[in-house]
């Protein structure tokens, strides 16, 4: 997969994430969770922002971003406008880092944990697009179900 294709996928889905967040008619509903739905849309958005800034921005790009994963799921009531700004910032870092990658960089081993099987940076970036799409679908469903 080319860096151009990766950027196109991240750009498309992160812009869709902004649209989903903005589509909530009642901003408080972004933070609803219950026994059946343990993660609110707001927390999933924070999780995606943290995930991409950590793995692409900091780990691959050396941005210095420090992830606080627990806060991604515990912080509540971040204003919708602030979430959208954070998503825009994430788009910028993702595009900037991926634009700098060469074919050789994409084929290098990417190691998150010692116990994991071998994977290339390219494979892991594709995985991150799938992870983004998975949670984007959850957010869409959350909005249609709970933003009443």
C-alpha positions in Angstrom: 0.0 0.0 0.0 1.3 3.4 -0.9 1.6 6.3 1.6 -0.8 8.2 -0.6 -3.4 5.5 -0.1 -2.8 5.4 3.7 -3.2 9.2 3.9 -6.4 9.0 1.9 -7.9 6.4 4.2 -6.9 8.2 7.4 -8.0 11.5 6.0 -11.4 10.1 4.9 -12.2 8.4 8.2 -10.9 11.1 10.5 -13.0 13.6 8.6 -16.0 11.3 9.0 -15.2 11.1 12.7 -15.5 14.9 12.9 -18.8 14.7 11.0 -20.1 12.0 13.4 -19.1 14.1 16.5 -20.6 17.2 15.0 -23.9 15.4 14.2 -24.8 14.9 17.8 -27.8 17.2 18.3 -27.4 17.1 22.1 -23.7 17.5 23.1 -24.3 15.7 26.4 -25.2 12.5 24.5 -21.6 12.2 23.4 -20.8 11.0 26.9 -23.6 8.5 27.5 -22.7 5.0 28.3 -24.7 2.2 30.1 -24.6 -1.5 30.9 -24.8 -2.5 27.3 -22.6 0.3 25.8 -19.6 0.7 28.0 -17.7 3.4 26.0 -19.3 6.7 25.0 -18.7 8.2 21.6 -16.7 11.0 23.2 -14.4 8.5 24.9 -14.0 6.5 21.7 -13.1 9.7 19.9 -10.5 10.5 22.6 -9.2 6.9 22.3 -8.7 7.3 18.5 -7.0 10.6 19.0 -4.7 9.2 21.6 -4.1 6.0 19.6 -3.0 7.7 16.4 -1.0 10.4 18.1 0.9 7.7 20.1 1.5 5.1 17.4 1.9 7.4 14.4 2.9 10.7 15.9 5.2 9.7 18.7 6.4 6.1 17.9 6.9 6.5 14.2 7.2 10.3 13.9 9.0 11.2 17.1 6.5 13.9 18.0 7.0 13.6 21.7 3.3 13.0 22.3 2.8 11.3 25.7 -0.3 9.0 25.7 -2.5 8.8 28.8 -4.6 5.9 27.7 -6.6 5.7 31.0 -7.8 9.3 30.5 -9.1 8.4 27.0 -11.8 6.4 28.7 -12.3 8.3 31.9 -12.4 12.0 30.9 -15.9 13.2 30.3 -17.6 16.4 28.9 -14.9 17.6 26.6 -16.7 20.1 24.4 -17.6 19.0 20.9 -15.6 21.9 19.4 -12.5 20.8 21.4 -12.8 17.2 20.1 -13.0 18.5 16.5 -9.9 20.6 17.0 -8.1 17.6 18.4 -9.2 15.5 15.4 -7.9 18.2 13.1 -4.6 18.2 14.9 -4.5 14.4 14.6 -5.1 14.6 10.8 -2.2 17.0 10.5 0.3 14.8 12.4 -0.8 11.6 10.6 -0.4 13.2 7.2 2.9 14.8 8.2 4.4 11.6 9.5 3.1 9.3 6.7 4.2 11.8 4.0 7.8 11.4 5.3 7.9 7.6 5.1 9.8 5.9 2.3 9.1 2.5 0.9 12.1 1.3 3.0 10.5 2.7 6.1 7.2 0.9 5.4 9.0 -2.4 5.1 10.9 -2.1 8.4 9.8 -4.2 11.4 7.3 -2.6 13.7 7.4 -4.0 17.2 4.8 -3.0 19.8 5.4 -5.9 22.2 8.1 -8.5 22.5 5.6 -11.3 22.3 4.0 -10.1 19.0 4.5 -11.8 15.7 6.7 -10.0 13.1 4.9 -7.1 11.3 6.1 -4.3 9.1 5.3 -0.6 9.6 3.1 -0.8 6.6 1.1 -3.7 8.1 0.7 -1.8 11.3 -0.5 1.3 9.6 -3.1 -0.7 7.7 -4.1 -2.2 11.1 -4.5 1.3 12.5 -6.9 2.3 9.6 -9.0 -0.8 10.5 -9.0 0.1 14.2 -10.1 3.6 13.3 -12.9 2.3 11.0 -14.1 -0.2 13.7 -14.5 2.5 16.4 -16.0 4.9 13.8 -18.7 2.4 13.2 -19.3 2.1 17.0 -19.6 5.9 17.2 -22.1 6.0 14.3 -24.2 3.4 16.0 -24.0 5.1 19.4 -25.2 8.4 17.8 -28.1 6.8 16.0 -29.1 4.8 19.1 -28.6 7.3 21.9 -28.8 10.8 20.5 -32.5 11.1 20.7 
